[in-house]
Amino acid sequence: MRFHRHVSEEARAFLREQLIAYKKEVVMTPDERSELHKWVAKGRSPYENGDYIYGLDFVGALRAEEERTIEYMSLSDEVRADYHAVTNSDDIICVSEFDDIDFPELPF
């Protein structure tokens, strides 16, 4: 694998070791392997993901994103429009276990 030039020799050695170990641990498709090689060539660990999804390695996050895309594409146009209306809003939406509790008004 060819690393990007900004990746130091020390990092390259470390990442090669990680990649070898990771490939032994994770069964993946050829497309996933190709994406993984691109990811590591940029100096990133296979045990991390670019979406900062807690608890998922690179291939795990790749699969989660693919599942999300498939699920999204299966939605009706109406539901997708509602999704975009919510996600493109400047409003912050917070769902909490305390939503059903009727708290008293604060004096300030």
Contacts in CASP RR format, 6 or more apart in sequence:
PFRMAT RR
TARGET T0000
AUTHOR 0000-0000-0000
METHOD contacts of the structure
MODEL  1
MRFHRHVSEEARAFLREQLIAYKKEVVMTPDERSELHKWVAKGRSPYENG
DYIYGLDFVGALRAEEERTIEYMSLSDEVRADYHAVTNSDDIICVSEFDD
IDFPELPF
1 16 0 8 1.000
1 19 0 8 1.000
1 37 0 8 1.000
1 40 0 8 1.000
1 41 0 8 1.000
2 41 0 8 1.000
3 12 0 8 1.000
3 15 0 8 1.000
3 41 0 8 1.000
3 43 0 8 1.000
4 41 0 8 1.000
4 42 0 8 1.000
4 43 0 8 1.000
7 15 0 8 1.000
7 41 0 8 1.000
7 42 0 8 1.000
7 43 0 8 1.000
11 43 0 8 1.000
12 43 0 8 1.000
15 40 0 8 1.000
15 43 0 8 1.000
15 44 0 8 1.000
15 45 0 8 1.000
18 40 0 8 1.000
18 45 0 8 1.000
18 46 0 8 1.000
18 47 0 8 1.000
19 36 0 8 1.000
19 37 0 8 1.000
19 40 0 8 1.000
19 46 0 8 1.000
22 36 0 8 1.000
22 46 0 8 1.000
22 47 0 8 1.000
22 57 0 8 1.000
23 33 0 8 1.000
26 57 0 8 1.000
26 59 0 8 1.000
28 36 0 8 1.000
28 59 0 8 1.000
32 59 0 8 1.000
32 62 0 8 1.000
32 63 0 8 1.000
35 58 0 8 1.000
35 62 0 8 1.000
36 46 0 8 1.000
36 58 0 8 1.000
36 59 0 8 1.000
39 46 0 8 1.000
39 58 0 8 1.000
40 46 0 8 1.000
44 50 0 8 1.000
44 58 0 8 1.000
45 58 0 8 1.000
46 57 0 8 1.000
46 58 0 8 1.000
46 59 0 8 1.000
47 57 0 8 1.000
47 58 0 8 1.000
48 57 0 8 1.000
48 58 0 8 1.000
49 56 0 8 1.000
49 57 0 8 1.000
49 58 0 8 1.000
49 60 0 8 1.000
49 61 0 8 1.000
49 62 0 8 1.000
50 58 0 8 1.000
50 61 0 8 1.000
51 61 0 8 1.000
51 65 0 8 1.000
53 61 0 8 1.000
53 64 0 8 1.000
56 64 0 8 1.000
72 80 0 8 1.000
72 83 0 8 1.000
75 83 0 8 1.000
86 93 0 8 1.000
END
